[in-house]
């Protein structure tokens, strides 16, 4: 399937699973329920066409179509990429989407290139792929005073898709609009990227090593970043956790 087909498939699936279905990250399952076999069986066929082997059970007025393990991960990724927004304007969180993001957090990440821009900035380009490789985007990561992923465009839908891919890779980020222009911004700082999943952090460390070997980064800075990406950083909504002990004062 091409990306356009996957987009429509994911959107329709959002309606079915978001209605009488469920997503379980703990059980690695995605399922839906129907009162008619004439509805359940076509869904099973559609999932199978997407490379997912569903399990169909039921009789009478209740039929269940369930995807397990890797199949569930693939469906969860489509739900997360082309489903509802993570946080609606009125502050209501879609808990099925939260489960889908957690279940679908197994994406492929690779370094595409490392080098300098025309302005002399050190930049690494990484590719994040999901849904069996059917959906992927490239991201530019700048290696300056900090490691920073940033982009700006007038296409909010495209930026939201990129943000969803980053969330599947464990990076907490949001698309934002600044000023009066119709321009949307997406970014992530060093700590946000270091809070990502293991594969993302491994590829970022690889990019830093390549830049160091090319003579584009000084040894000390490169070593600090590599250590941070290898160890990981705990954050919440992009804010770094810091834990410390306060010394008690004795009177």
C-alpha positions, 0 to 999 in steps of 0.5 A: 500500500502507498501512503495515501491508501494507508492514510485512508485505511488508518482514518477509517480504522480510527472510526471502527476501533474508536467506536466499538473497539479497543487498543491494549498496549499491555496485551499487544492487541487491537480489536473491534466488535461488530454485531454482524458477520457481514461487517466483521469479515470484511474488516478481517479481510482488510487487515489481512490485505495490510499484512495483519493476520486477524483472529475472528471469533463470535456467533449470533449478534457479537463478532470480534476481530482481533490483531495480536503482537506485530500486527497489532503494532502496525495497526496501532501505528496507523491509528496514532498517525492518522487518527484523532488528535492527542489532546482535543481543544477542550482538554479531553484525552483520547485514551485509546490513542494514548494506548496506540502510541505506547503500543506503536512505539516501535519505529525504524530509525536510520541516519541518512547523511551527516555534513555541513549546510551551505551556511556552515552549520553541522547537520544530520538527517535521520529517517523515521519509518512506521507502518511497515515502512509505508510511512516515513519522513526525514528530519534535520537535526542541527549539531550546534551549541545543542542538538536541535531538531527543527522545521517550519512550514505552511502545511500543518497536516504534514507537520502533525504527521511528523509530530506523530512519527516523533511521538512514536519514536518516544519524543514528546513534541507539539506543532505550534504557531507563532506570530500572525503568519500561517507558519507552523513550527515543530522542534525538539531539544537535546533532552527531548531527543535523549528521552526517545526510544533506544533505536532513535538514541542509538542513531543520534549517537551514531550521527554525532560520532560520524560528525566527530570523525569528519572533524565537524565536532570537537571531541569533548562536545561529541563525547558529552552528547554520545553519553547522553544519548546512550544513557537517555534522559527522563522527561515529561512533556519535554521537560527534563526531570531533575531529582535532588536531596535538600539538606536539612538544617539542624537548629 
